[in-house]
Amino acid sequence: MILLLLALVLVLIVFVKFVRADGDFTLLSKGKPKRQDIQDKVFWITGASRGIGEVLATQLAALGAKLIISARTEAELQRVKTQLVGTGKHASDGVKILPLDLASGEDALREAVKAAHSFFPDSGVDYMIHNAAYERPVSHNSLHFTYSSNNIYCVYKL
């Protein structure tokens, strides 16, 4: 009976850890983010004007990261940057805005990559978080365009 009770407690503990890791067992082994792994690193986040991208920018800034935030609307990016002032080590000078429309074509994307590297010339871009998406009504052509727009960064070496 005691063995059964211990097994039940163990299953309950694993379940609680699973729920706290957002249902992903791989996150269980990671633990909390370590400041030394993030501090002073340059993160380029697309889709940073709202939602997940905005939250990521806030959390990374609080951990001392330098940020390049991108989205289509510069005004929204400015709003996010204003909110980040005073949050973290590099919040005042370490947040750069790079307006970017994924549907703007490969040449514009190449220029965006060059601009991103120029913001922090001593370190370049350490991590790219491609959070933005471009969607259209579904048809064969629009589905192909959406796929290629959303995966274009895989072609460029950061």
N, C-alpha and C positions, 0 to 999 in steps of 0.2 A: 504494500500500500504506500509506504514511504517512497519507494522507488518510482512509483507511478506519479506521486505528487511532485517529486523532484523533476521528472520528465516534463510534466505539465508546466511547471514554473520556467524551465528552460525554454520550452516552446513559446511561452508568453513573452519572455525576455527577447528572443529572436524576433518575434512578431512586432514588438514595440520598436526595436531597432530598425526593422524593415520599414515601418510606417514613418519613423523619423528621418529615414534616408530617402523619402519620397518614392518608396516602392522600388528602389534600385539597390541591389545587394553590392554592386561595385562601389557605391558611395560609402558603404559601411567601413571599408578598409582605408578610406582616405582621411577620415577625421576632419577636424576643423581646418580651414585654410591657414597656412603659416605665413605670417607677415613677411618673413625674410624671403619667401618664394615669390612674393608679389611686389614688395616695396621696390621702388625705382625701376621697375619694368615698364615698358611701353605697351599698352593695349590699344588696339584699334577696334572699335565696336561699331558695326553698321546697325541701323535700326535703333539708334540710341536715343531717339526723341521721345519715346514712350514705351510703356510695357516692360518686357523683360530687359531690353537694352538699357533703358533708363535705370532700372534697379541694379543691373550689373555695373553700370558706370558709378552709381552711388556707392556700392559695396567695394569696388576696386579702388575708388578714390579714398575711401575710409581706411583702406589697408596700405595706402601710400604709393599707389600706382600712378604713372603718368598716362594720360588718356588722349586718344584721338577719337572724337565722336562724330559719326556720320549718319545722315538721314537726308531726305529730300528737302525738308523745310528748315531753312536756316534759323527762322524765328524760334521754332521749337527747340532747336539745338542750343540757341542762346539762353532759352529758359532753363534748360537742363544745366548748362554751364554755370548760370547764376546760382542755382540751387547747390552746386558743388563747392562754391567758394566757402572756405573755412572748414571743408571736410577733408581731412587728410593732409599729408605732407606737401603735396604738389598742387593742391586745389587752385591756388591763385594763378600760377604760371604754367602748371603742368597739364592743363586741359585745353586742347586745341580743337577747333571746329573745322570740319571738312565736309561741306555739303556734297552730297553724292546721290545721283539717281541711277539705279541699276540698269534702267532701260536706256541710258544715254549712249551706249555703244562702247566697243573695245578701246577706241582711242581715248575717250574720256576716262575710262577706267585706268588705262596706263598712266595718264596724267595725274589721276587721284593717287595712285601708288607712289609716283615721284613726289607729289606734294606731301604725302604722309611721311615719307622718309626724310624730307627736308625739315619737318617740324622738330625733330630730335636727332640732328645729324651725328651726334656722338654715339648714339645707341641704336638708331633705326627703330624698327618695329619688332618687338619680341613676340607678341601674340596677336592674332587676328581672330576676332569673334564675329563671324558672319551671321548676324541675327536678322537682317533685313530680308524682305521678300517682295517680289513683284508679282501681282496676280492680275489675271484677265479672265473674262468669261471663257469657259472651256470649249475649245475646238482643237483640232489636230495642230494647226499652225500656232495658236496661242499657247497651247500646252508645251510645244517645243520651245517657243520663245521664253516662256516662264521658266522652264527647266534650265535653259542656257544662261538666262540672266541671273538666276539664283545660284548657279554653280560656276560662274565665270572666274571667281577668285582662285579656284583650284589650279588654273592655268598659270597664274602669275606667282613668281617666287617673291615672297616678302623678305 
